[in-house]
Amino acid sequence: MTSNTRVVVIGAGLAGVRLARRLGELGTPVTLIGEEEHRPYNRVLLAEVLAGRYSPDVIALPGVAPAELVRARVTGIDRAARTVSCADGSAIGYGTLVLATGSNPVLPPLRGLFTRERHELPEGVHAFRTMDDCLGLSEAVRPGVRVVVIGGGLLGVSAARALARRGAQVVLAQQSERLMERQLDPSASRLVRRHLVDLGVEVHTECRVRDVRCAGGAVRSVELHDGYALDADLVVLACGVRPRVGLARAAGLEVRRGVVVDDELRTSDPHIRAIGDCVQYDGTVYGLAAPALEQADVLAESLAGDANARYNGTRSLTRLTLAGHTGSDPAGHTDFDLAVFGETEARPGDDVVQLADATRGTYRKVVVRDDRLVGGVLVGELGTVGALARAWEGAEPLPSGGGPLLHLLTNDGGS
């Protein structure tokens, strides 16, 4: 394949690998460029590797032959020549370029994190985004080690759960008033907090970290805004992610929060497409696996010649399992499941149905607007999630009366 027709994908994460596999199935070869030394893997499952439940090989992504994967770090894009340059001095020509560069962890502007002399994280301070981050943490953690996790979103909760499972003494510091505030309502968030506390995690909300204190180049404690210090052997930064758009911006593509794309996943350059966490579509940066995979499937059809292939946004359901131990568990740890879809906060005039069982630790809530299911959150037993998700995705009016909705909430409609 000549450089004028070659499809080159930068990024070997979920979106890039899915695109390469689908293009291969549709008869369009692709060159995939990934900068990590590890075999492409499912980033969503890194917390399970940290917890010791899976080995890195288990979360490797299938379907990428070694000949299709170039291990290199791309340093620039020459749009006029249609080439990408790599750190090793090589250049790769393309007919169509696809950016699947993902996202970077947010490193908060804490005192002591970086200095004029030191531009890398101090010893004992870890981001949690890549396999190297995960393996570095896994090597450092041991029973009794004192860990402070900064950030109580989806990533921070998963990391705290995994580290507690490894026997660490974990403190979770969250700046906002509740855990996973972007996904969960207050009732569901309280159940997540109770689950973590039951595992021995010390949870602090409305708690702002201002300083990471180091001695001899290694972390020693974390200081809160009120002056209280938390002793720490390890610190995990789980403060969210932001789209990785440096290459796109340097190449002069339109970038807002993410790389701006249309319904053909086309950037402001007609020869460059983009998918996954780095993308902003119709004002939205998803940052989730389901939209990234859907974008990859649509783009594969488009690049294989389907003129009708269009991306129209994703109505995605987020599902998280904080896995317990397999087999006999003397500590009584069990899986903790939750699912979130659509709008979980009601607007004026919306109807809300909530069912809670404090003894079993389950919670179900759905929001109905104009006789249509617009969102919901489920914690604990998820037998009804399939039926609820189908009702939400179909966006059809619900039958009149409360009976059908209660049936959806209380009966397994097929998950």
C-alpha positions as CSV (number, residue, x, y, z in Angstrom):
1,M,0.0,0.0,0.0
2,T,1.4,3.4,-1.0
3,S,1.6,6.3,1.4
4,N,-1.1,8.0,-0.6
5,T,-3.6,5.3,0.3
6,R,-2.2,4.2,3.7
7,V,-4.3,4.5,6.8
8,V,-2.1,5.4,9.7
9,V,-3.5,5.4,13.3
10,I,-1.6,7.1,16.1
11,G,-2.6,5.4,19.4
12,A,-2.8,1.8,20.3
13,G,-5.5,2.0,23.0
14,L,-9.0,0.7,22.9
15,A,-10.1,3.0,20.1
16,G,-7.1,2.6,17.9
17,V,-6.9,-1.2,18.2
18,R,-10.7,-1.6,17.5
19,L,-10.3,0.5,14.4
20,A,-7.3,-1.5,13.1
21,R,-9.2,-4.8,13.7
22,R,-12.4,-3.6,12.1
23,L,-10.5,-2.2,9.1
24,G,-8.7,-5.5,8.7
25,E,-12.0,-7.4,8.7
26,L,-13.3,-5.0,6.0
27,G,-10.2,-5.5,3.9
28,T,-8.4,-2.2,4.5
29,P,-5.0,-2.7,6.1
30,V,-3.8,-0.1,8.6
31,T,-0.5,0.9,10.3
32,L,-1.0,1.3,14.0
33,I,1.6,3.4,15.9
34,G,1.8,2.9,19.7
35,E,4.4,4.4,22.0
36,E,4.1,2.0,25.0
37,E,6.4,-1.0,25.1
38,H,3.6,-3.2,26.4
39,R,1.3,-5.1,24.2
40,P,-1.9,-3.0,23.6
41,Y,-4.2,-3.5,26.6
42,N,-7.6,-2.6,28.0
43,R,-7.0,0.5,30.1
44,V,-10.4,0.1,31.8
45,L,-9.1,-3.0,33.6
46,L,-5.9,-1.5,35.0
47,A,-7.4,-1.4,38.5
48,E,-7.9,-5.2,38.4
49,V,-4.2,-5.6,37.6
50,L,-3.3,-3.4,40.5
51,A,-5.6,-5.4,42.7
52,G,-3.8,-8.6,41.7
53,R,-6.9,-10.1,40.2
54,Y,-5.6,-10.1,36.6
55,S,-2.1,-10.3,35.2
56,P,-1.2,-7.8,32.4
57,D,-1.5,-10.6,29.8
58,V,-5.2,-11.1,30.7
59,I,-6.1,-7.5,29.8
60,A,-4.2,-7.5,26.5
61,L,-6.3,-6.5,23.5
62,P,-6.7,-9.2,20.8
63,G,-6.4,-8.8,17.1
64,V,-3.3,-6.7,16.5
65,A,-0.6,-8.6,14.6
66,P,3.0,-7.5,15.3
67,A,3.5,-6.5,11.7
68,E,0.6,-4.0,12.0
69,L,2.0,-2.3,15.1
70,V,4.9,0.2,15.0
71,R,6.3,1.0,18.4
72,A,7.3,4.7,18.2
73,R,6.6,8.0,19.7
74,V,5.1,10.5,17.2
75,T,6.6,13.9,17.5
76,G,4.9,15.8,14.7
77,I,2.5,15.9,11.8
78,D,3.4,17.4,8.4
79,R,0.0,18.0,6.9
80,A,1.4,19.3,3.6
81,A,3.6,16.3,3.0
82,R,1.2,13.9,4.7
83,T,3.8,12.4,7.0
84,V,4.2,11.8,10.7
85,S,7.7,12.1,12.2
86,C,8.8,9.9,15.1
87,A,11.3,10.4,17.9
88,D,13.7,7.8,16.3
89,G,14.0,10.0,13.2
90,S,11.8,8.0,11.0
91,A,8.9,9.3,9.0
92,I,5.7,7.5,8.0
93,G,3.5,8.6,5.1
94,Y,-0.2,8.5,5.2
95,G,-3.2,8.9,2.9
96,T,-5.6,9.1,5.9
97,L,-4.3,9.8,9.4
98,V,-6.4,8.9,12.4
99,L,-5.7,10.4,15.8
100,A,-6.5,8.0,18.7
101,T,-4.1,9.6,21.1
102,G,-6.4,9.2,24.2
103,S,-6.0,11.4,27.3
104,N,-3.4,12.4,29.8
105,P,-3.8,12.3,33.6
106,V,-4.4,15.6,35.3
107,L,-1.5,16.4,37.6
108,P,-2.7,18.9,40.2
109,P,-0.7,22.1,40.9
110,L,0.3,21.0,44.4
111,R,3.3,22.5,46.2
112,G,6.1,20.0,46.4
113,L,5.0,18.0,43.4
114,F,7.4,19.6,41.0
115,T,10.3,22.0,41.6
116,R,12.5,24.1,39.4
117,E,15.1,21.4,39.7
118,R,12.8,18.4,39.5
119,H,10.4,17.9,36.6
120,E,9.4,14.3,37.3
121,L,7.1,13.1,40.1
122,P,8.9,12.4,43.4
123,E,9.6,8.9,44.5
124,G,6.4,7.3,45.8
125,V,4.1,9.6,43.9
126,H,2.3,7.9,41.0
127,A,-0.2,8.8,38.3
128,F,-2.6,6.0,37.4
129,R,-3.2,6.0,33.7
130,T,-0.8,3.6,32.0
131,M,0.4,0.0,32.4
132,D,3.8,1.4,33.6
133,D,2.0,3.4,36.3
134,C,0.1,0.3,37.3
135,L,3.2,-1.9,37.5
136,G,5.1,0.7,39.4
137,L,2.4,0.9,42.0
138,S,2.1,-2.8,42.2
139,E,5.7,-3.1,42.9
140,A,5.6,-0.5,45.6
141,V,2.5,-1.5,47.5
142,R,2.6,-4.1,50.3
143,P,0.5,-4.9,53.3
144,G,0.5,-2.0,55.8
145,V,1.9,0.6,53.4
146,R,0.3,4.0,53.9
147,V,-1.3,5.3,50.7
148,V,-3.1,8.6,50.0
149,V,-5.3,8.6,46.9
150,I,-6.0,12.1,45.7
151,G,-9.3,12.2,43.8
152,G,-12.6,10.5,44.4
153,G,-13.9,10.0,40.9
154,L,-14.3,6.8,39.1
155,L,-10.5,6.3,38.8
156,G,-9.8,7.2,42.4
157,V,-12.5,4.9,43.8
158,S,-11.2,2.0,41.7
159,A,-7.6,2.6,42.8
160,A,-8.5,2.9,46.5
161,R,-10.5,-0.3,46.3
162,A,-7.6,-2.1,44.5
163,L,-5.0,-0.9,47.0
164,A,-7.1,-1.8,50.0
165,R,-7.5,-5.3,48.6
166,R,-3.6,-5.5,48.5
167,G,-3.6,-4.8,52.2
168,A,-2.5,-1.1,52.1
169,Q,-3.7,1.5,54.6
170,V,-5.6,3.7,52.2
171,V,-6.9,7.3,52.7
172,L,-9.0,8.7,49.9
173,A,-9.1,12.5,49.7
174,Q,-11.9,14.0,47.6
175,Q,-12.2,17.8,47.1
176,S,-16.0,17.8,46.4
177,E,-18.7,16.9,48.8
178,R,-19.2,13.3,47.5
179,L,-17.5,10.5,45.7
180,M,-18.1,10.0,42.0
181,E,-20.1,13.2,41.8
182,R,-20.2,13.3,38.0
183,Q,-21.8,9.9,37.8
184,L,-23.8,9.3,41.0
185,D,-26.5,11.1,43.0
186,P,-26.0,11.6,46.7
187,S,-27.7,8.3,47.7
188,A,-25.7,6.1,45.4
189,S,-22.5,8.0,46.4
190,R,-23.1,7.2,50.0
191,L,-23.3,3.5,49.2
192,V,-20.0,3.6,47.4
193,R,-18.5,5.4,50.4
194,R,-19.9,2.8,52.8
195,H,-18.4,0.0,50.6
196,L,-15.0,1.6,50.8
197,V,-15.2,2.3,54.5
198,D,-16.1,-1.4,55.1
199,L,-12.9,-2.3,53.3
200,G,-10.9,-0.1,55.7
201,V,-10.5,2.9,53.4
202,E,-10.5,6.2,55.3
203,V,-12.6,8.6,53.2
204,H,-12.4,12.4,53.4
205,T,-14.7,14.5,51.3
206,E,-14.7,18.3,51.0
207,C,-11.0,18.0,51.5
208,R,-8.5,20.0,49.5
209,V,-4.9,18.9,49.3
210,R,-2.4,21.7,49.1
211,D,1.0,20.2,49.5
212,V,3.0,17.0,49.0
213,R,5.9,16.9,51.4
214,C,9.0,15.1,50.4
215,A,12.4,14.4,52.1
216,G,15.4,13.0,50.3
217,G,13.4,13.0,47.0
218,A,10.7,10.7,48.3
219,V,7.2,11.5,49.6
220,R,6.6,11.6,53.3
221,S,3.2,13.2,53.8
222,V,0.3,15.0,52.2
223,E,-0.9,18.3,53.8
224,L,-4.5,19.3,53.6
225,H,-5.8,22.9,53.3
226,D,-6.6,23.1,57.0
227,G,-3.0,22.2,57.9
228,Y,-3.7,18.6,58.8
229,A,-1.0,16.2,57.5
230,L,-1.5,12.6,56.3
231,D,1.5,10.4,56.6
232,A,2.1,8.7,53.3
233,D,4.5,6.1,51.8
234,L,2.7,6.3,48.5
235,V,0.5,8.9,46.8
236,V,-1.8,8.2,43.9
237,L,-2.9,11.1,41.7
238,A,-6.4,10.2,40.4
239,C,-7.5,13.8,39.6
240,G,-9.1,13.0,36.2
241,V,-7.9,13.1,32.7
242,R,-7.8,15.6,29.8
243,P,-7.8,14.9,26.0
244,R,-4.3,14.5,24.6
245,V,-4.3,17.1,21.9
246,G,-0.7,18.3,21.7
247,L,0.0,16.8,18.2
248,A,-3.3,18.1,16.8
249,R,-2.8,21.6,18.2
250,A,0.8,21.8,16.9
251,A,-0.4,20.7,13.5
252,G,-2.9,23.5,13.4
253,L,-6.1,21.4,13.7
254,E,-9.1,22.9,15.4
255,V,-8.9,22.1,19.1
256,R,-11.2,23.2,21.9
257,R,-11.4,20.9,24.9
258,G,-10.7,18.0,22.4
259,V,-9.9,17.6,18.8
260,V,-13.1,18.9,17.0
261,V,-14.7,16.3,14.7
262,D,-17.9,16.1,12.6
263,D,-20.2,13.2,12.1
264,E,-17.7,11.5,9.8
265,L,-15.1,11.8,12.6
266,R,-13.3,14.3,10.3
267,T,-11.1,17.0,11.8
268,S,-10.6,20.4,10.3
269,D,-8.1,18.7,7.9
270,P,-10.1,16.4,5.4
271,H,-7.2,13.9,5.5
272,I,-7.2,13.5,9.3
273,R,-9.8,11.8,11.4
274,A,-9.9,11.4,15.2
275,I,-11.6,9.0,17.6
276,G,-11.7,8.2,21.3
277,D,-10.8,10.2,24.4
278,C,-9.0,12.9,22.4
279,V,-12.2,13.8,20.5
280,Q,-14.8,16.5,21.0
281,Y,-18.0,15.8,19.1
282,D,-20.9,18.2,19.1
283,G,-19.5,20.0,22.1
284,T,-19.0,16.8,24.1
285,V,-15.8,15.1,25.3
286,Y,-16.9,11.6,26.3
287,G,-13.8,10.1,27.8
288,L,-15.5,6.6,28.1
289,A,-14.9,3.3,26.4
290,A,-18.3,2.8,24.8
291,P,-18.2,6.0,22.7
292,A,-14.6,5.3,21.7
293,L,-15.5,1.9,20.4
294,E,-18.6,3.1,18.6
295,Q,-16.6,5.9,16.9
296,A,-14.0,3.3,15.8
297,D,-16.7,1.1,14.2
298,V,-18.3,4.0,12.4
299,L,-14.9,5.3,11.1
300,A,-13.9,1.8,10.0
301,E,-17.1,1.6,7.8
302,S,-16.4,5.1,6.5
303,L,-12.8,4.4,5.5
304,A,-13.8,1.1,4.0
305,G,-16.1,3.0,1.5
306,D,-19.5,3.2,3.2
307,A,-20.6,6.8,2.3
308,N,-23.5,6.6,4.7
309,A,-21.5,5.8,7.8
310,R,-22.1,8.6,10.3
311,Y,-21.5,9.1,14.0
312,N,-24.4,10.7,15.9
313,G,-23.2,10.6,19.5
314,T,-23.3,7.9,22.0
315,R,-26.0,7.2,24.7
316,S,-23.6,5.2,26.9
317,L,-24.2,3.2,30.0
318,T,-21.3,3.2,32.5
319,R,-21.0,0.0,34.5
320,L,-18.4,-0.5,37.2
321,T,-17.7,-3.6,39.2
322,L,-15.4,-3.2,42.2
323,A,-14.5,-6.8,42.3
324,G,-14.3,-8.9,45.5
325,H,-12.0,-11.8,46.1
326,T,-12.6,-15.0,44.1
327,G,-13.4,-18.1,46.0
328,S,-13.4,-18.1,49.8
329,D,-13.0,-14.6,51.3
330,P,-12.5,-14.6,55.0
331,A,-12.8,-10.9,55.1
332,G,-16.3,-11.1,53.6
333,H,-15.4,-8.9,50.6
334,T,-17.9,-9.2,47.7
335,D,-18.3,-7.6,44.3
336,F,-19.9,-4.1,44.3
337,D,-21.7,-3.3,41.1
338,L,-23.1,0.0,39.9
339,A,-24.5,1.2,36.6
340,V,-25.3,4.7,35.4
341,F,-27.0,5.9,32.3
342,G,-28.5,9.2,31.0
343,E,-29.5,12.0,33.2
344,T,-29.5,11.0,36.9
345,E,-30.4,14.5,38.3
346,A,-34.1,15.5,37.9
347,R,-35.2,18.8,36.4
348,P,-38.3,20.6,37.6
349,G,-41.4,18.6,36.5
350,D,-39.6,15.3,36.1
351,D,-40.8,12.2,37.9
352,V,-38.4,10.3,40.0
353,V,-38.8,6.7,41.3
354,Q,-36.4,5.4,44.0
355,L,-36.1,2.1,45.6
356,A,-33.5,1.5,48.4
357,D,-32.7,-1.4,50.6
358,A,-30.2,-0.4,53.3
359,T,-29.8,-4.0,54.6
360,R,-28.8,-5.4,51.2
361,G,-26.9,-2.2,50.2
362,T,-29.0,-1.8,47.0
363,Y,-30.3,1.4,45.4
364,R,-32.3,2.0,42.2
365,K,-33.4,5.3,40.8
366,V,-34.9,6.4,37.5
367,V,-35.8,9.8,36.1
368,V,-38.8,10.1,33.8
369,R,-39.5,13.1,31.7
370,D,-42.6,13.5,29.5
371,D,-43.3,9.8,29.9
372,R,-39.9,8.8,28.7
373,L,-37.1,7.3,30.8
374,V,-34.2,9.8,30.6
375,G,-31.7,8.3,33.1
376,G,-31.0,6.1,36.1
377,V,-28.5,4.8,38.6
378,L,-28.4,1.3,40.1
379,V,-26.2,0.2,42.9
380,G,-25.9,-3.4,44.1
381,E,-28.0,-6.0,42.3
382,L,-28.1,-5.1,38.6
383,G,-30.6,-7.7,37.3
384,T,-32.9,-5.0,36.0
385,V,-30.2,-3.0,34.2
386,G,-30.8,-4.6,30.8
387,A,-34.5,-3.8,30.7
388,L,-34.0,-0.3,31.9
389,A,-31.2,0.4,29.4
390,R,-33.3,-0.8,26.5
391,A,-36.2,1.4,27.6
392,W,-33.9,4.3,27.8
393,E,-32.1,3.7,24.5
394,G,-35.4,3.2,22.7
395,A,-36.7,6.6,24.0
396,E,-40.2,5.3,23.5
397,P,-43.1,6.6,25.7
398,L,-43.6,4.4,28.8
399,P,-47.0,2.8,29.3
400,S,-49.3,4.9,31.4
401,G,-49.5,4.2,35.1
402,G,-46.7,3.3,37.5
403,G,-47.0,-0.5,37.2
404,P,-44.8,-1.0,34.1
405,L,-42.0,1.2,35.4
406,L,-42.1,-0.6,38.8
407,H,-41.9,-3.8,36.9
408,L,-38.8,-2.6,35.1
409,L,-37.2,-1.6,38.4
410,T,-38.0,-4.7,40.4
411,N,-37.9,-7.6,37.9
412,D,-35.0,-9.0,35.9
413,G,-35.9,-7.9,32.4
414,G,-32.8,-9.7,31.0
415,S,-29.5,-8.0,31.7
